[in-house]
Amino acid sequence: MTAAQVFSIVNFIALAGWLILILLGRRVWVASLLTGAILPLLFAVLYSWMIVSYWPAAKGGFGSLADVQTLFSNEWLLLAGWVHYLAFDLFIGSWEVRDANRHGIPPWAIIPSLILTFLFGPMGLLLYFLIRIARIRRLIVEPKT
């Protein structure tokens, strides 16, 4: 299987996960299990396999922007970086849904932040925190009680 084929498969899985999260996220099995654990863990396994398989022979690194560019010239490591984003963004989106549920924020109110988290990660998280602050008047993320 080529990196391009794996890219298409993981994108399809991520898109399906996001649609399920947006449409059915209030169901416990979705945000807590499927999109909050199972899918990010599957992406983590794939990511780990790519890093173990392709990192040892890689050129580049994280010391400078040029090093990162060289590192990501390897299509498998570029794909690993993409899978990294998919796993973490879905995990954060699932947290947004669980946190909104806990604080009584209506599902429709966080749809824009979920879409932004899917497409632009930190921008969606920023929007969620703005919605959260407007709704519950506090920023602190306290542990579940």
PyMOL commands that set and color helices and strands:
alter all, ss='L'
color gray80, all
select helices_A, chain A and resi 3-24+28-54+65-71+75-102+107-120+122-136
alter helices_A, ss='H'
color red, helices_A
deselect
rebuild
show_as cartoon
